[in-house]
């Protein structure tokens, strides 16, 4: 139910938002459960494939860190959606709002937000690493080596925990209530038993009485607001009807409510919303947008340079005797063109994948950042009318974003597909698909031949001549 539409209260979202929230909430539990199960499988496969020895690279290390965070989000969200959405109507009220569940909700609200923040900043890190690899290939090994990448991933996990957790922990507290139920199990009244909540209600009543002559009588304030999931969920205190039903029983329930510190410090609540909207959402979105645009421009520039090199006449290339005698044979022009075409195709696939990742990121994160910023600017009215009604939708978009990376990798990364096929292709298919088996055997042989060359390459000066091409190939091959 939306908050009261008083003359003094602006209307940001109408009844259409209430209708959407009610209709979608009935199916959110089942939709999110399916997404979480599929996302758990997908991210587990991502981790298995990306941690293979032949897939070891700084880019894949970042993708592995991203998959670990997304997997943890999926696993933790499953019990939450089952309890709060799927089983909510079948559980007794005292079990639905037990103390242990309130503790889990507090953990869930912090844990989920921390992991979402880690995923966001690892996505930004991936864009930075890829831009350096394409824009400054000669510096790629120095700036974006494996050691630097591991340190960066570890730092992202540690810093996000230290920045996000304290603010969310300080503004919430578990409070005790007594709910009075009628014979149908409907809540007639909810009475707070925690002392600071009682004191706060008394303060509100005193302030309301003092201002009674200056303002018209309005609907009771919505007071039972608590943090739930990565967003704030609200339960409106039930107003007794004109002819109240008899109280059949009283049950003790526990809710996650604003802490005493947050209730008396509006600036703390606003600071939390600003941290959530600006630091966690908007800044990464803007940074990733700028980095992605620059990366795409760098990829297009590299493509133009390669096209210009391949369009040169063969005579100058043949007259240069420094490169062709490496194997005692002249350069094979058709083979060179085919390799160039393959690199261009890989570059196009990488560009499309980057655009897909960026688009998904912006669809899911930008609206949440803007909504959080509006909460801090417009206050509780916008929060109750709009933000809460869209919280389930924003949750499912974030879950989909965390689940879909596997599809992107398979559709746009040849190396990922090859490694996945080698790991999970059933053996009985070898009898009916010998050609595919030959291709996989060739891929195995190629990787086994490349591995010792890469190990020796650090000690051989000839490899330095091809460092730029190698770096570009590593970037386009993901």
LUMTOR-666694 format. One line per 8 residues: number of its first residue (from 0); their letters; for each residue x, y, z of N, C-alpha, C. Coordinates in steps of 0.2 Angstrom, whole numbers, m for minus. Layout:
N
NUM	a	X:Y:Z:X:Y:Z:X:Y:Z; ...
This chain:
478
0	xxxxxxxx	4:m6:0:0:0:0:4:6:0; 3:11:m4:7:17:m5:5:21:1; 10:26:3:9:30:8:3:35:7; 0:38:12:m6:42:11:m4:48:6; m9:49:2:m9:55:m3:m12:61:1; m8:64:5:m10:70:8:m10:76:3; m13:82:5:m12:88:1:m5:90:2; m2:89:8:5:91:9:10:87:6
8	xxxxxxxx	8:81:3:13:76:1:13:75:m6; 19:77:m10:19:76:m17:18:69:m19; 15:68:m25:14:62:m28:19:61:m34; 24:56:m32:29:55:m37:27:49:m42; 24:44:m39:22:38:m42:15:36:m41; 11:35:m46:3:34:m45:2:27:m43; m5:26:m44:m8:19:m43:m5:14:m47; m3:16:m54:0:11:m58:6:7:m56
16	xxxxxxxx	10:11:m52:16:8:m49:14:3:m43; 9:4:m40:6:m1:m35:4:m7:m38; 0:m6:m44:m3:m12:m47:3:m16:m50; 8:m13:m53:14:m17:m56:18:m20:m50; 19:m17:m44:22:m20:m39:18:m26:m36; 12:m26:m36:8:m31:m33:8:m37:m38; 7:m36:m44:7:m41:m49:13:m45:m50; 19:m41:m50:25:m44:m51:28:m48:m45
24	xxxxxxxx	26:m45:m39:28:m48:m33:26:m55:m32; 20:m57:m35:18:m64:m34:22:m69:m38; 25:m67:m43:30:m71:m47:37:m70:m46; 39:m65:m42:46:m63:m42:50:m69:m38; 47:m73:m33:50:m78:m30:52:m84:m35; 48:m86:m39:49:m91:m44:54:m89:m49; 53:m83:m52:57:m80:m57:65:m80:m54; 65:m77:m48:72:m76:m46:75:m83:m44
32	xxxxxxxx	71:m88:m42:74:m94:m40:77:m98:m46; 73:m97:m52:75:m100:m58:82:m97:m60; 82:m90:m60:88:m86:m62:94:m88:m58; 93:m89:m51:98:m90:m46:101:m97:m48; 97:m102:m49:99:m109:m50:103:m109:m57; 100:m106:m62:104:m106:m68:111:m102:m68; 110:m96:m64:116:m92:m63:121:m96:m59; 119:m100:m54:124:m104:m50:128:m109:m55
40	xxxxxxxx	124:m112:m59:127:m117:m64:132:m113:m68; 130:m108:m71:134:m104:m76:140:m101:m73; 140:m99:m67:146:m96:m64:150:m101:m62; 148:m107:m60:152:m113:m58:156:m115:m64; 153:m115:m70:156:m117:m76:161:m112:m78; 159:m106:m77:164:m100:m79:171:m101:m75; 170:m103:m68:176:m103:m64:180:m109:m66; 177:m115:m67:180:m121:m69:184:m120:m76
48	xxxxxxxx	181:m117:m81:184:m115:m87:190:m110:m87; 188:m105:m83:193:m99:m83:199:m101:m79; 199:m105:m74:205:m107:m70:209:m113:m73; 207:m115:m79:212:m120:m82:218:m117:m84; 223:m121:m84:230:m119:m85:231:m115:m91; 228:m118:m97:229:m115:m103:225:m108:m104; 220:m107:m99:216:m101:m99:219:m95:m95; 225:m97:m92:228:m92:m87:230:m86:m90
56	xxxxxxxx	227:m80:m88:229:m73:m91:226:m68:m86; 229:m62:m86:226:m57:m82:219:m56:m83; 216:m55:m89:209:m54:m91:205:m60:m88; 207:m66:m89:203:m72:m86:203:m72:m79; 209:m69:m75:209:m69:m68:204:m64:m65; 203:m59:m69:198:m54:m67:191:m57:m68; 190:m60:m74:183:m64:m75:182:m69:m70; 187:m72:m67:186:m77:m62:184:m74:m55
64	xxxxxxxx	187:m69:m54:185:m65:m48:178:m62:m48; 176:m60:m54:169:m58:m55:164:m64:m55; 166:m70:m57:162:m76:m57:161:m78:m50; 166:m78:m46:166:m80:m39:161:m75:m35; 161:m69:m36:157:m64:m33:149:m65:m35; 148:m66:m41:142:m68:m44:139:m74:m41; 143:m79:m41:141:m86:m38:139:m85:m31; 143:m81:m27:141:m80:m20:134:m77:m19
72	xxxxxxxx	133:m72:m24:126:m68:m24:121:m73:m25; 122:m78:m30:116:m82:m32:115:m87:m26; 120:m90:m23:119:m95:m18:116:m92:m12; 117:m86:m10:115:m82:m4:107:m80:m5; 106:m79:m12:99:m76:m13:94:m82:m13; 96:m88:m14:91:m93:m15:87:m94:m8; 90:m95:m2:86:m96:4:82:m89:5; 84:m84:3:80:m77:4:74:m77:0
80	xxxxxxxx	74:m79:m6:68:m79:m10:64:m84:m9; 66:m90:m7:62:m96:m5:58:m94:1; 61:m91:6:58:m89:13:53:m83:12; 55:m78:9:51:m72:9:46:m71:3; 47:m76:m2:42:m75:m8:38:m81:m9; 42:m87:m9:38:m93:m11:35:m96:m5; 38:m97:1:34:m100:7:31:m95:11; 31:m88:9:29:m83:14:21:m84:16
88	xxxxxxxx	17:m87:12:10:m88:14:9:m94:18; 13:m99:18:12:m105:21:16:m105:28; 20:m100:30:24:m100:36:20:m97:42; 19:m99:48:17:m95:53:20:m89:54; 17:m84:57:20:m77:57:26:m77:62; 26:m81:67:31:m81:72:37:m84:69; 36:m89:64:42:m92:60:44:m88:54; 40:m84:51:41:m80:46:45:m74:48
96	xxxxxxxx	44:m71:54:48:m66:57:51:m68:63; 55:m73:63:59:m76:69:65:m72:70; 68:m72:76:74:m69:77:80:m71:73; 80:m78:71:85:m80:67:85:m78:60; 78:m77:58:78:m74:51:79:m67:51; 78:m63:56:80:m56:56:88:m56:56; 91:m60:59:98:m60:59:101:m62:52; 97:m66:48:99:m68:41:98:m62:37
104	xxxxxxxx	92:m59:38:91:m53:34:96:m47:34; 98:m46:40:104:m41:41:110:m43:38; 112:m50:39:118:m52:35:117:m52:27; 111:m54:25:109:m53:18:110:m46:15; 107:m41:19:107:m35:16:114:m32:15; 119:m34:20:126:m32:19:130:m36:14; 129:m43:15:133:m47:11:131:m46:3; 125:m46:1:123:m45:m6:125:m38:m8
112	xxxxxxxx	125:m33:m4:127:m26:m7:135:m26:m8; 138:m29:m3:146:m30:m4:148:m33:m10; 145:m39:m11:146:m43:m17:144:m39:m24; 139:m36:m24:137:m32:m30:142:m27:m31; 144:m24:m26:150:m18:m26:156:m21:m29; 158:m27:m27:164:m30:m29:163:m32:m37; 158:m34:m39:156:m36:m46:157:m30:m50; 154:m24:m48:154:m18:m51:161:m15:m53
120	xxxxxxxx	165:m15:m47:172:m13:m48:177:m17:m52; 175:m24:m51:179:m29:m55:178:m28:m63; 172:m26:m64:170:m24:m71:173:m18:m74; 174:m13:m69:178:m7:m71:185:m9:m72; 188:m13:m68:195:m15:m68:196:m19:m75; 191:m23:m77:192:m27:m83:192:m22:m89; 188:m17:m89:188:m12:m94:195:m8:m94; 198:m6:m88:204:m3:m88:210:m7:m91
128	xxxxxxxx	210:m14:m89:215:m18:m91:214:m19:m99; 209:m20:m102:208:m21:m109:210:m14:m113; 208:m9:m110:210:m2:m113:218:m2:m113; 221:m3:m108:228:m3:m108:231:m8:m113; 229:m14:m113:231:m19:m118:231:m17:m125; 225:m13:m127:224:m11:m134:227:m4:m135; 227:0:m130:229:7:m132:237:8:m130; 239:4:m125:247:4:m124:249:m3:m123
136	xxxxxxxx	250:m7:m129:252:m14:m129:259:m15:m126; 263:m10:m127:270:m10:m125:271:m10:m117; 266:m7:m114:266:m7:m107:261:m12:m103; 258:m16:m108:253:m21:m105:256:m26:m100; 262:m29:m102:265:m34:m97:267:m30:m91; 269:m24:m91:272:m21:m85:266:m18:m80; 261:m15:m83:256:m13:m79:250:m18:m78; 249:m23:m82:244:m27:m81:246:m34:m81
144	xxxxxxxx	252:m36:m77:254:m43:m77:250:m46:m72; 251:m53:m71:247:m57:m67:248:m55:m60; 254:m54:m57:255:m52:m50:250:m45:m49; 251:m40:m53:247:m34:m52:240:m36:m52; 237:m40:m57:230:m42:m57:228:m45:m51; 232:m50:m48:230:m53:m42:229:m48:m36; 234:m44:m36:234:m39:m30:228:m34:m31; 226:m32:m37:220:m28:m39:214:m31:m37
152	xxxxxxxx	213:m38:m39:207:m41:m37:206:m42:m29; 212:m44:m26:211:m44:m19:210:m38:m15; 213:m32:m18:211:m26:m15:204:m24:m16; 201:m26:m22:194:m24:m23:189:m28:m18; 191:m34:m17:187:m38:m12:188:m34:m5; 194:m33:m3:195:m30:4:192:m23:5; 193:m19:0:191:m12:1:183:m11:0; 180:m15:m4:173:m15:m4:170:m17:2
160	xxxxxxxx	173:m22:6:170:m25:12:171:m19:17; 177:m16:17:178:m11:22:174:m4:21; 172:m3:15:168:3:13:161:3:14; 158:m3:12:151:m4:12:148:m7:18; 152:m11:21:149:m15:27:147:m10:33; 152:m6:35:151:m2:41:144:3:41; 143:6:35:138:10:34:131:7:35; 131:1:31:125:m3:32:123:m6:39
168	xxxxxxxx	129:m8:42:128:m11:49:126:m6:54; 128:0:53:127:5:58:119:8:58; 116:8:52:110:11:51:104:6:53; 106:0:54:100:m5:55:101:m9:62; 96:m11:65:96:m15:71:90:m20:71; 90:m25:75:85:m30:75:81:m28:81; 74:m27:80:70:m24:85:64:m30:86; 61:m29:92:56:m34:94:49:m31:94
176	xxxxxxxx	44:m34:91:37:m32:91:33:m37:93; 27:m35:95:21:m40:97:16:m39:92; 14:m43:87:9:m43:83:2:m46:85; m3:m42:85:m10:m44:87:m13:m47:81; m15:m53:81:m19:m56:75:m26:m58:77; m30:m57:71:m37:m59:72:m38:m67:70; m44:m69:70:m45:m76:69:m43:m79:62; m42:m74:57:m39:m76:51:m32:m75:50
184	xxxxxxxx	m29:m73:55:m21:m72:55:m19:m66:52; m24:m61:52:m22:m54:49:m20:m50:55; m15:m46:54:m12:m42:59:m17:m36:60; m19:m35:66:m23:m30:68:m19:m24:71; m14:m25:75:m9:m20:77:m2:m23:78; 3:m19:78:10:m21:79:13:m16:84; 14:m19:90:17:m15:96:24:m16:97; 28:m11:96:35:m11:97:37:m13:105
192	xxxxxxxx	42:m17:106:44:m19:112:51:m16:114; 55:m15:109:61:m12:109:61:m5:112; 65:m3:117:64:3:120:65:9:116; 71:9:112:72:15:108:67:16:103; 64:11:100:58:12:95:52:15:99; 51:13:105:45:16:109:47:23:110; 53:25:112:55:32:113:54:36:107; 56:33:101:56:37:95:48:38:93
200	xxxxxxxx	44:34:94:37:35:93:34:40:97; 36:40:104:34:45:108:36:52:106; 42:53:103:45:59:101:41:61:95; 39:56:90:35:58:85:28:61:87; 25:57:92:18:60:94:19:66:97; 24:68:101:25:74:104:26:80:99; 30:78:94:31:83:88:24:84:84; 21:79:83:14:80:79:9:84:83
208	xxxxxxxx	9:83:90:4:87:94:6:94:94; 13:95:94:15:102:94:14:106:88; 14:102:82:12:105:76:5:104:73; 1:102:78:m6:101:76:m10:107:73; m8:113:76:m12:119:74:m9:122:68; m3:120:66:0:122:60:m2:118:54; m3:112:55:m4:107:49:m11:103:50; m14:102:44:m20:98:44:m19:91:47
216	xxxxxxxx	m24:87:49:m23:80:51:m22:76:45; m17:72:46:m15:67:40:m15:60:43; m13:56:38:m13:49:40:m7:47:44; m7:42:48:m1:41:52:5:39:48; 10:41:51:17:41:48:18:33:47; 22:31:42:24:25:41:31:24:45; 31:20:50:36:20:54:40:13:54; 37:8:52:41:1:52:45:0:45
224	xxxxxxxx	50:4:45:54:3:39:61:0:40; 62:m5:37:69:m9:38:72:m11:32; 79:m12:32:83:m14:27:82:m21:25; 81:m23:19:80:m30:17:83:m30:10; 86:m36:9:90:m37:3:95:m31:2; 97:m30:m5:101:m24:m6:98:m18:m6; 91:m18:m5:87:m12:m5:83:m12:1; 79:m6:2:75:m5:8:68:m7:7
232	xxxxxxxx	65:m12:11:58:m14:10:54:m11:16; 48:m10:15:44:m7:20:38:m11:22; 36:m11:28:30:m14:31:26:m8:34; 20:m7:32:16:m1:34:12:m4:41; 12:0:46:9:m1:52:1:m1:50; m2:m7:52:m9:m8:50:m14:m3:55; m18:1:51:m23:5:55:m29:1:57; m31:1:63:m37:m3:65:m43:0:61
240	xxxxxxxx	m48:m4:59:m54:m2:56:m59:1:61; m64:4:58:m69:7:63:m72:2:68; m73:m4:66:m75:m9:70:m70:m15:71; m65:m14:75:m60:m19:75:m62:m26:77; m58:m31:74:m59:m38:75:m56:m40:82; m59:m45:85:m56:m47:91:m49:m50:91; m45:m48:95:m38:m51:95:m38:m58:97; m36:m63:93:m36:m70:95:m30:m72:98
248	xxxxxxxx	m24:m70:96:m18:m71:99:m13:m66:97; m7:m66:102:m2:m61:101:4:m66:99; 8:m63:95:15:m67:93:20:m62:93; 26:m64:95:32:m60:95:36:m61:89; 37:m55:86:41:m56:79:47:m51:80; 52:m52:75:58:m48:75:59:m45:68; 60:m38:68:61:m35:61:68:m31:61; 70:m30:55:76:m26:54:74:m19:53
256	xxxxxxxx	75:m15:58:73:m8:58:79:m3:58; 77:3:57:82:9:58:85:8:65; 92:9:65:95:9:72:93:15:75; 95:16:82:94:22:86:98:27:83; 104:26:81:108:31:78:106:34:72; 103:29:68:100:32:61:94:36:62; 90:34:67:83:38:68:85:45:70; 90:46:74:91:53:76:97:56:72
264	xxxxxxxx	99:53:67:104:57:63:102:56:55; 98:60:53:96:60:46:101:60:41; 107:64:43:112:65:39:116:58:38; 116:53:43:119:47:42:115:43:37; 108:43:37:104:40:32:105:42:25; 106:49:24:107:52:18:114:50:15; 119:50:20:126:48:18:126:41:15; 122:37:19:122:30:16:119:29:9
272	xxxxxxxx	113:33:8:111:33:1:115:36:m4; 119:41:m2:124:44:m7:130:39:m8; 132:36:m3:137:31:m4:135:26:m9; 129:23:m8:126:18:m12:125:20:m19; 122:26:m20:120:29:m27:126:31:m30; 131:35:m27:136:39:m31:142:34:m31; 145:32:m25:151:28:m25:150:21:m28; 145:18:m26:144:11:m28:141:10:m35
280	xxxxxxxx	137:15:m37:133:14:m43:135:19:m49; 134:26:m48:135:31:m53:142:32:m55; 147:32:m51:154:33:m53:156:27:m57; 155:21:m55:157:15:m59:154:15:m66; 147:17:m66:144:17:m72:147:23:m77; 148:28:m75:151:34:m79:158:32:m81; 162:29:m76:169:27:m78:169:21:m83; 165:17:m82:165:11:m87:162:13:m94
288	xxxxxxxx	158:18:m94:155:21:m100:161:24:m104; 165:29:m100:170:32:m104:176:27:m106; 178:23:m102:183:18:m103:181:13:m109; 174:12:m110:172:7:m115:172:11:m122; 170:17:m122:170:21:m128:178:22:m130; 182:23:m125:189:24:m127:192:18:m130; 190:12:m127:192:6:m129:190:4:m136; 184:5:m137:181:4:m144:185:8:m149
296	xxxxxxxx	186:15:m147:190:19:m152:197:16:m153; 200:14:m148:207:11:m149:207:4:m153; 201:0:m152:201:m6:m156:200:m4:m163; 196:1:m165:195:3:m172:201:6:m175; 205:10:m171:211:13:m173:216:7:m175; 216:2:m170:221:m4:m172:219:m7:m178; 212:m8:m179:210:m11:m185:212:m7:m191; 211:m1:m191:213:4:m197:221:3:m198
304	xxxxxxxx	225:3:m193:232:2:m194:234:m5:m197; 230:m10:m195:232:m17:m198:230:m17:m205; 224:m13:m207:222:m13:m213:226:m9:m218; 229:m4:m215:234:0:m219:240:m4:m220; 243:m8:m215:249:m12:m216:248:m17:m222; 242:m20:m221:241:m26:m226:239:m23:m233; 238:m17:m234:236:m14:m241:242:m11:m244; 248:m12:m241:255:m9:m244:257:m14:m249
312	xxxxxxxx	260:m12:m255:263:m16:m260:268:m21:m257; 268:m27:m261:273:m32:m258:280:m31:m259; 282:m26:m264:289:m25:m265:293:m22:m259; 290:m17:m255:294:m14:m250:295:m20:m244; 290:m24:m243:290:m29:m238:296:m34:m240; 296:m36:m247:301:m41:m249:308:m38:m248; 309:m31:m250:315:m28:m249:318:m28:m242; 314:m28:m237:316:m28:m230:319:m35:m228
320	xxxxxxxx	325:m36:m228:328:m42:m226:329:m44:m219; 326:m40:m215:327:m41:m207:322:m46:m204; 316:m46:m207:310:m50:m204:309:m57:m208; 310:m57:m215:308:m63:m218:313:m69:m217; 320:m68:m216:324:m73:m215:324:m77:m209; 319:m76:m205:318:m79:m198:317:m86:m199; 314:m89:m204:313:m96:m206:316:m98:m212; 320:m93:m216:323:m95:m222:318:m94:m228
328	xxxxxxxx	312:m92:m227:307:m92:m232:304:m85:m233; 302:m83:m239:299:m77:m240:292:m77:m237; 289:m71:m235:282:m71:m232:277:m73:m237; 273:m77:m235:267:m80:m239:262:m75:m238; 260:m71:m244:255:m66:m243:248:m68:m242; 246:m73:m245:239:m76:m244:238:m78:m236; 243:m81:m233:243:m83:m226:243:m77:m222; 247:m72:m224:247:m66:m219:240:m63:m220
336	xxxxxxxx	237:m62:m225:230:m59:m226:225:m63:m222; 225:m70:m222:220:m74:m219:221:m73:m211; 227:m72:m209:228:m71:m202:226:m64:m200; 227:m60:m204:224:m53:m202:217:m53:m202; 214:m56:m207:206:m57:m207:204:m60:m200; 207:m65:m198:205:m69:m192:206:m64:m186; 211:m60:m186:212:m55:m180:207:m50:m180; 205:m48:m186:200:m43:m187:193:m46:m184
344	xxxxxxxx	192:m52:m186:185:m55:m184:186:m56:m176; 191:m58:m173:192:m58:m166:191:m51:m163; 194:m46:m166:193:m39:m163:185:m37:m163; 182:m39:m169:175:m38:m169:171:m41:m164; 173:m48:m163:169:m51:m157:170:m48:m151; 176:m46:m149:178:m43:m143:174:m37:m142; 174:m33:m147:170:m26:m147:163:m28:m146; 160:m33:m149:153:m34:m148:151:m37:m141
352	xxxxxxxx	156:m41:m138:155:m43:m131:156:m38:m126; 161:m33:m127:161:m27:m123:155:m23:m123; 152:m22:m129:146:m18:m129:140:m21:m125; 140:m28:m126:135:m32:m123:136:m31:m115; 142:m32:m113:143:m32:m105:141:m25:m103; 144:m20:m107:142:m13:m105:135:m11:m105; 131:m14:m110:124:m12:m110:120:m16:m104; 122:m22:m102:119:m25:m97:121:m22:m90
360	xxxxxxxx	127:m20:m90:129:m16:m84:125:m10:m83; 124:m6:m88:121:1:m87:113:0:m86; 110:m5:m89:103:m7:m88:102:m8:m81; 106:m12:m78:105:m14:m71:107:m10:m66; 113:m6:m67:116:m2:m62:114:5:m62; 113:8:m68:112:15:m68:105:17:m65; 100:13:m66:93:15:m63:94:15:m56; 97:10:m53:98:9:m46:102:15:m43
368	xxxxxxxx	107:17:m46:111:23:m44:106:29:m44; 103:30:m49:98:36:m50:93:36:m45; 90:30:m44:84:30:m38:87:31:m31; 93:28:m30:96:30:m24:98:37:m23; 100:40:m28:101:48:m27:95:51:m26; 89:50:m30:83:53:m28:80:52:m21; 82:46:m19:80:45:m12:83:50:m7; 90:51:m8:93:56:m4:91:63:m5
376	xxxxxxxx	89:65:m11:87:71:m13:79:73:m11; 75:68:m12:68:69:m12:65:66:m5; 69:62:m2:67:60:5:62:53:5; 59:53:11:55:46:12:49:46:7; 46:51:5:40:51:1:42:47:m6; 47:49:m9:49:46:m15:51:38:m14; 54:37:m8:56:31:m6:51:26:m5; 45:28:m2:39:24:m1:35:23:m7
384	xxxxxxxx	34:28:m11:30:28:m17:33:25:m23; 40:25:m24:43:23:m30:48:18:m29; 53:19:m24:59:15:m24:57:8:m22; 52:7:m16:51:1:m14:47:m3:m19; 43:0:m23:39:m3:m28:43:m6:m34; 49:m3:m35:53:m6:m40:59:m10:m37; 59:m11:m31:65:m15:m28:66:m22:m31; 60:m26:m31:60:m32:m34:62:m33:m41
392	xxxxxxxx	60:m28:m45:62:m28:m52:70:m26:m53; 72:m22:m49:79:m20:m49:83:m26:m46; 81:m30:m42:84:m36:m39:85:m41:m45; 79:m43:m49:80:m48:m54:84:m46:m60; 84:m39:m61:89:m37:m66:96:m38:m64; 98:m36:m58:105:m38:m56:106:m45:m56; 102:m49:m54:103:m57:m54:104:m59:m61; 100:m57:m66:101:m58:m73:108:m56:m76
400	xxxxxxxx	110:m50:m74:116:m48:m76:122:m52:m73; 121:m55:m67:126:m59:m64:126:m66:m67; 121:m68:m71:120:m75:m73:122:m75:m81; 122:m70:m84:122:m70:m92:129:m70:m95; 134:m69:m90:141:m69:m93:143:m75:m97; 141:m81:m94:142:m87:m97:140:m87:m105; 134:m85:m106:132:m85:m113:136:m80:m117; 138:m75:m114:142:m70:m118:149:m73:m120
408	xxxxxxxx	152:m76:m115:158:m80:m116:158:m85:m121; 153:m89:m121:152:m95:m126:151:m92:m133; 147:m87:m133:145:m84:m140:150:m80:m143; 155:m77:m139:160:m72:m142:167:m74:m141; 169:m79:m137:176:m81:m136:177:m88:m139; 181:m89:m144:182:m95:m147:187:m99:m142; 191:m96:m138:195:m100:m134:191:m103:m128; 186:m99:m125:182:m101:m120:178:m107:m123
416	xxxxxxxx	175:m107:m129:171:m112:m131:175:m119:m132; 181:m118:m135:186:m124:m136:187:m127:m129; 189:m123:m124:191:m126:m118:185:m129:m114; 179:m126:m115:173:m129:m112:171:m135:m115; 172:m136:m122:171:m142:m126:176:m147:m123; 182:m146:m123:187:m151:m121:185:m154:m114; 183:m149:m109:181:m152:m102:175:m155:m102; 169:m153:m105:163:m156:m104:160:m160:m110
424	xxxxxxxx	163:m161:m116:160:m164:m121:160:m172:m119; 154:m175:m120:153:m182:m118:158:m186:m123; 161:m192:m120:165:m196:m124:161:m200:m129; 155:m201:m128:152:m206:m133:151:m202:m140; 151:m195:m140:151:m191:m146:157:m192:m151; 162:m195:m148:168:m196:m152:167:m201:m158; 163:m206:m157:161:m211:m162:158:m208:m168; 153:m203:m166:149:m200:m172:151:m194:m174
432	xxxxxxxx	156:m190:m171:159:m184:m173:166:m184:m173; 169:m188:m177:177:m189:m178:180:m182:m180; 177:m178:m184:180:m172:m186:180:m167:m180; 175:m167:m176:176:m162:m171:181:m165:m166; 182:m171:m165:187:m174:m161:194:m172:m164; 195:m172:m170:201:m171:m173:203:m163:m172; 198:m159:m172:199:m152:m171:201:m151:m164; 198:m155:m159:200:m154:m152:207:m156:m151
440	xxxxxxxx	208:m162:m154:215:m164:m153:220:m159:m156; 219:m156:m162:223:m151:m164:224:m145:m159; 218:m143:m156:218:m138:m151:222:m140:m145; 222:m146:m143:226:m148:m138:233:m148:m139; 235:m150:m146:242:m150:m148:245:m143:m148; 240:m139:m151:243:m132:m152:244:m129:m145; 240:m130:m140:241:m127:m134:247:m130:m130; 248:m136:m131:254:m139:m128:260:m137:m131
448	xxxxxxxx	260:m135:m138:266:m133:m141:267:m125:m139; 262:m122:m138:263:m115:m137:265:m114:m130; 263:m118:m125:265:m117:m118:273:m117:m117; 277:m122:m119:284:m121:m118:287:m115:m122; 284:m113:m128:287:m107:m131:286:m101:m127; 280:m100:m124:279:m95:m119:284:m95:m113; 285:m101:m111:290:m101:m105:297:m99:m107; 299:m101:m113:306:m99:m116:306:m92:m118
456	xxxxxxxx	300:m89:m120:300:m83:m123:303:m77:m119; 303:m78:m112:305:m73:m108:313:m72:m108; 316:m78:m111:323:m78:m111:326:m77:m118; 321:m77:m123:324:m76:m130:322:m69:m133; 327:m66:m136:326:m59:m138:321:m59:m144; 321:m64:m148:316:m64:m154:309:m63:m153; 307:m65:m147:300:m64:m145:298:m56:m144; 303:m52:m142:302:m45:m141:299:m42:m147
464	xxxxxxxx	302:m44:m153:300:m41:m160:292:m42:m161; 289:m47:m158:282:m48:m159:278:m47:m153; 281:m43:m149:277:m42:m142:270:m38:m144; 270:m33:m148:264:m29:m149:259:m34:m152; 261:m38:m157:256:m42:m160:253:m47:m155; 257:m50:m151:255:m55:m146:250:m52:m141; 252:m45:m139:247:m42:m134:240:m41:m137; 240:m39:m143:234:m38:m146:230:m44:m147
472	xxxxxx	234:m50:m149:230:m56:m149:227:m58:m143; 231:m57:m137:229:m59:m131:222:m55:m129; 222:m49:m131:216:m45:m129:210:m47:m133; 211:m48:m140:206:m50:m144:203:m57:m143; 208:m62:m140:206:m69:m139:203:m69:m132; 202:m64:m128:199:m64:m121:203:m69:m117
